[in-house]
């Protein structure tokens, strides 16, 4: 049975208020995409003391960077950007080329480490919890997602308040409340990352099919979302017993 949107909103606000009161200081990692704009709207309209940051990798679309201005104009709030260390970028480019991440999964993950994971560690330092816009329906690597998890990699609690939300419910919220959103969504980009690693998808494709499209579906994570030492958290398949 599908939960109605108003119930989901109430449950999500309860979770966010709990984070603000019981897990302070807390921050939200925003990709500036649709799900994160739902949470941004809830946090800022409710006046919750949850900081919002984004990983400004140096390879984002101009439309994504433009969301920083739209958030400022709409909510009078400045999202904090965290950027990679220039020396690490220079070394990677010198050794592998600007787009060396296309050459292997290991190089792609190293690029993600430099541009995302190291800045993320700085953004999370000193906080008790962090919030993400992940949803179970987004990909095969997120089907076992919990609303609250223990992030052993960062020794803190991690919350995914939209875990139960569907794509349709995300967009119903954004449209009914006139929340600003990334214009790339209107161009066939349901999931948005760095420009050279993201493409528009075709009708019927998985919502994350445009992320690292040259890789197998079960490797399509950058490493940001590691819980209890595991990256791929797929629900177990129940064995089917047949008669002999």
N, C-alpha and C positions, 0 to 999 in steps of 0.2 A: 504493500500500500504506500502510495506516495504521500509524503507529508506536505501540507499546504504551506505556501510561502510565508504567510503571517506567523505560523507556528515556528518555522525555521528562523525567521528574523528574531523572534522573541528568544528562542534557544541560543542563537548566536550572540545576541546582546548580553544574555546572562553569562555566557562563557567569557566574553570580553570584559565584563564588569568584574567577574571573578579573577581574571588575570590581573586586572588593574589593582584590585584590593589585596589579593593574596600572593601575588608573584612579582611584586615591584622590586626593582625596576624591570620593565619589560619593553621590548621593541618589536616592531613588525618589519619583516623583510618584504619590500614591494618590488615586483617586476614592472609595475606601472601598467599591468594588463587588467582585464575585466574583473577577475576574482579579487585582485588586490584593491581595485577601486571600490568594490562593495565594502570591504573591510575598512578602507580609508574613510569612506563616507560615514560608516557606523561609528568609528573611533572619534572622528573629528566633530560630528554632529552631537554626539553624546558627551563630548568634552572629556574623554578618558585620557589619563596620563600614560599613554602608550606611545613611545616615540616611533616614528616611521623613517626608514632609510631605504635607499636603493643602491644596487651595485652598478656603478657607472663604469662599465668595462672598457670604454674607449672604442667599442665596436657596435654601439646601439644605433638603431634607426633614428633618423631625425624626428619622426613622429613620436617615438618613445620619449626622447629627450624633451619634446614639446609638452609632454604631460606634466613636467615639473612646473611649467608656467601656468598650466590650466588648473593645477591643484592650488597653486598660490593665489590665483585670481578667484577661485571658487570658495576656498576655505580660509584664506589668509594664513596659510601654513607652508613652511618651507621643508620639503623632504630633504633629509641629509644624504648627500651622495658619498659613497666610499669608492675610491679608485685604486687600481692596481699600482704596485711599486714600479716606477718607470724603468729602473735598472733591470728588473726581472723581465719586463716586456722587451727591452732592448736585447737582452741575451737570447731570449726565445727567437726573436726575429732574425738575429744574426746567425743563429745555429740552424734554423729550420725554415726561414722565410716568413713573410707576414701571414700567409695562409697555410702554414705547414700542418695545421690541425686536420686538414683533409687527408693527409698521408697515412694516418693510422689512428686507431682508437686511443693508444697510449699518448700520442702527441695531442690529440683533441682533449684528453683528460688533463694533460699538463697545461694546456692553454686555459682550460676552465679553472684549474688550480690557481694559476697566476692571476687571472682576471676576475675570478669569483670567490674561490674558497679562501684565499689569503685575506682579501678585503672583508669577507664575511666574518672571519675570526676576529678582526679588529672591531667590526660593528657590534658583535655580540659580547665582547669583553666587558666585564663588570655588570652584566645583566643577569637576572634570575630566570628569565624565560624569554622565548621568542615566538612570534606568531607568523604563520604563513597562509597563503590562499590556496593551498593544495586541496584537491577534491579526489575522491575515490574513482570517479568516472573518467578522469583525465587520461589514464593510461594503464597498461598492464603492470607497471611498476608501482602503482599506487592503490591497488584494489584492496589491500588490507590496512589502509590508513585509519588511524584512530584520531579522535578529536584531541586527545591528550596523550603525549608520548614522552618517554625519557630519552633525551638526546645524550647518549653516553659520550659521543665524540666531542661535545662541547661542555659536558658535565652540567647540563641544565634541562629544564622542562621545555618542551616544544608543543605548541598548540596549532591545530588545523581546524579552526572553527567552521569552515565551509565544507568539511569532509562529506557531509550528507547531501550537499546541494547538487542539483542537476545543472547542466548548461542552460536549460530553459529558465530555471529559477534565477540564475545569476543575471540573465538578460532582462527578465521581468523586473527585477529589483532596479537595475540601472535605468531602464526606460521609464518606469513609473515615477522614479524619484529624480529623473533628469540629471543623473550623475555623469560627469564627463568621463569619456573613455577613449582609449587609443584608437585613432582612425584606421590603423592597420587592420583592426577587426572587421571593418567594412570591406576590406580588400582580400578576404579569404585567409586571414591569419588568426585562428582561434588561440594559438599558443605563440608567445612572442619572446625571443631571446636576442642574441647578437645577430646583426644583419647578415653576415656571411654564413650563419648556421641555422637560419630560419627561412622557410619558403611558405608560400600560400599552399593550402591543401585543395584537393579535388573533392567534389561531392561524394559522400560515403566513406571517406577516409577517417581514420582515428584522429581525434582533435590534436594529438601531438605528433602526427605523421610528418608535419613540416619542420620538426626539430631534429637536427642531425639526421636528415633523411637518408643519408648514405650508410647508416648503421642499422643493425638489427634492432627491432623494437625493444628487446629486453635489456639493451645497453643504453637506452636513451635517457640518461640522467647525468647531470654535470658533477655530482658528488656533494652538492649542498645538503641533500636530504638523506643523511645516513642516521639510522636509529638502531641502537643496540648493536652497532658494528655491521649492520646489514643494509645494503642499498636497495635490492629488489625484494619487495615485501608482497609476494603474491599469495592469495588465499590458497590453502591446500585443496587439492582435488579429491573428492570423496570417491573411494573405490566402489565399483559396481560389482555386486556378487551375482553370478549367473549360475544356473543349474547345470549339472554335468550330464 
